[in-house]
């Protein structure tokens, strides 16, 4: 059984705003336990969270041992003010403030640091990313600060510019990584960074009527082709579903993600070993 290398236990896969509201007066243990049980029932014993602004993943980490789960969390993600990321964490305006956020997360028991360096997919404009990506120099300094504090870095990043900046900065894992070109994949292959492509966040939108399927197909095709290339090139890859995202449910999400890898690459020991090695890499890198 594979672990879940990218989840957000604050979300429920149905309605983000409602899910967050349920924790506005403090983490709701009943809801958290329901999600942890969903992992336990499927034999999933490792979960890496992407953080939140309300302490929900921190509470999940405290409760997880009761369910036999090794739960890792950054406590909250860190984004630059005016850029994407407020839904999962705290913002900063200067590098001094970023350093303070890192120290705050570390003091709160973070296993690693999560940064947001780009926006998300613009489903109305294939190949485009929403908002402005952080400058490469900023990303490099952020990663340097986190590493100086002894913390690994999980990076929410999309697009060629954003991914290249993150790789040059030395992020420890690349989350999503949509729209990489050949040169960027070569950079990834030469690095020790683990790519977590979160394929089902787009695939599970098919038929939802939230977006036209015709807009989703090119994104899915691009990601699938990059997964094939990553496998052939020996790039470090781990499976994470972004559980909690719309139509990506806790426990079920990682099973869906593995199924997508099987559809792209086939069912073979070589594929499973490759993904397991990526997961073990995540476990080694992302711990307090």
N, C-alpha and C positions, 0 to 999 in steps of 0.2 A: 504493500500500500504506500502511495506517495503522500508526502506532507503537503500542506498548503503554504506556498511561499509568498503569497500576497493576498491579504484580506483586510477588511475594515469591519470589525465587529459592531461598530456603532450603526452601520447601515444594515438593511434587511432584505435588499434585492427587490423591494416592492415600491416603497415611497420614501425617498431620502429625507424629505422635510419632516414627515411624520415620525420616522425612525429617530431622528435627532431630537425632536420634541419630547419623546418618551424619556430622554435622559437629561432634560433641561434642569431638573431639580436634583441632579446627582445621578450617577450610574444606576440603572435599574437591574438589580441582580437577577430578577426573574427572567428578563429578556436575555441577558448575557448567558445565563445558564441554559436557556433553550438553544442558543446558538452553539454553545460548547457541547451540548448533548448531541446536536446534529453531527458534529465531527466525531464524537465518541462512538456513536452508533455505526459509523462507517469505518471504524478502525483507524482513523486519522489521529496521529499522536504528535504531530508538529504543525504549528501555525505561526507564521510571521505576519504581524499586523503592520499596516502603513500609518497608524496613528490617527488621533482625533483631538478636537479641542476641548472635550468635556471629561476627560479622564476615564473613558469607557474601556479603552484597551488596557489601561493600567489595572483596572479592576478585573478584567478578564485574565490578565496575567496572574493575579493573586488567586483567582478561583480555579484556573485551569488544572493545577495538579490534582484536584479532586476528580477530574475526568481523565487522568492519565495523559494530559497534553503538555508538551513542552511549548510554552507560549512566549514568543519574543515580540517586543514592541519598542518603538522610538518614543513612546508616550504621546508625543504630538509631532506633526510634520512642521517644517519651517519654510516659509515662503517670503519673498520680498514684497513689501507693501505695494499695492497697485498692480500686482501680478496674480496669476492663478494660484490658488492653494488655501484660501481662507477656510474652506469647508472642512479641512482636516488638520488645522493647526494654528500656529502663531506666526505673526509677521515681524519683519525687521526693516529698518530704513538704512542703517549703516552696518559696517562689518563689526563695529563694537557691539551693536545690538545683537547681531547674529551670534557673536561669541557668547553673549549673555544667555541667549536662547539655548545654545549648546550646553552651557554649564547648568542651566535650569533643568534641562532634560536629563542630563547626567545625574544630577542630585536627586531627581525624582525616580531614578531607577531605570532609565532607558538602557536598552541593550545595544542600541546603535542610534545614528542620526538619520532622519529622513529629510531630504531637501526636494523642493519643487523648482525646476529650472526652466520649464516651458509650460504652455497651456495644454489644451486637449485637442482632439481631432475636430476640425471644422467639417461637419458632415455635409455641408452645402457647397464645399469647395475642395474637391479631392486633392490631396497632397498638402493642404494648408493646415496650420496649427493656429488655434485661437490665441489672441493676445501677443505680447512681445516676449521673446525668449531672453533669459538673462545673458549678459555679456560673458564671453569666455573668461575674462580676467576675474569677474565676480565669482563664477563657479569655481575656478581654480583656488581662489582665496577661501571660499566656503569649505571646500574639501580639505584644504590644508589645515584650517582651524580645527575641524572635526578630528582629523587624523592626529593632530598635535595633542588633542585631549584624549587620545587612545580610543576613539570611536570610529567604527566602520560607517560607510555612507551608502544609503539606499536612495537612488535618485529617480524621481518621476520626470521622465524626459521623452520628448517626441521630436521628430524632424531631423534632417541631416545636420543643420547647424548645431542644434541643441545636443544631439548625441555626440557629435565630434568634440564639442566643448567639454561634455561630461567625461568622455574617455580620456581626453588630454589631461583633465584635472585628476584623474585616477579614482573615479567613483568605484565602489566595491560591487554594486549591482545596478543594473540599468532596468528600470521598470517601464514597460510598454514598448518604447523604442520603435514606434511606427515610422514608416517611410524612409528607412535606411537605404542608401544606395550601395553599390559594389565597393567603393573606396572606404565607406564607413564600416561595412562588414569586415573588410580587411583590417581596419584599425581595431575592431572588436576582437578579431581572431588573434591579434598580436598582444592583446591585453589579458589581464587576469580577471577582468570584470565579468560577472555572471549576468546574462540577459534573461529577464523574466517577461516574456511577451504578452501575457494576459490576453490570449486570443479570444476567449469566449465573451469578453466585454463587448465586442462588436458582433460576433456570430450569433449570440443569444438575442440580439436586437432584431434579427430577421423575423418578419411576420408580426412584429409588435405594433406596426403603424406609427411608431414614434418617429421613424425616418423611413424614407422610401428604400425598399430593398435594392433598387438600382444604384443608390448612393453607397450602399454598404458593400456590394459585391467587389468593387475595385479595391477597397481597403482590405477585405478578407483575402483576395487574390495576392495582393502585395505582401501581406504578412505571411501567408502560407509559403510563398516563394522564398522569402527570407529565412523561414524556418528550415526549408529544404537545404538552402545554401549553408546555413549555420551548422547543420548536421554534417554536411559534407566537409566543411572547413574545420570541424572540431572546436567550434566556439563553445564556451561554457554557457549552458542553458539550464534553467530550472523551471519547474511548472508552478505557476501561481495564477489564480483565476480572477483576482480583484473581487473576491467574494464580498457581497453586500451591495455591489453595483447593480443597476437595474437588470433584473432577470438572472442574476448570478447569485445563487443561494448558498448559504453556509453549509459546508459538507458536500453538497451536490456539485458546487462550482468546480472544485478541483477534479472531481470525477469527469465532469464535462470537458475540462481542459485536457486531461489525459486522452480522452476519446478523440478530441480534435487532433492532437499530436499523432494518434494512431491513424486517423484518416489521411493525414498529410504524409506520414513517413512509413506507415504500415506497422503491423504488430510483430516486433522482433525483440529478441534479447538485447541486441545491440542498441536499439532505441531506448529500451527501458534502462539499460545500464548507463547510457549517456545522460538521461534525465536524473537518475539516481545520483550520479556523480555531481551533477549540478546542484542538487538539493543538499548533498553532503558538504559541498563547497559553501553554500549559504549558511548551513549550521555552524561551520567552523569560523566563518567571517563575522557573523552577526550574533554576538553574544557579549554580555557585560563582563 
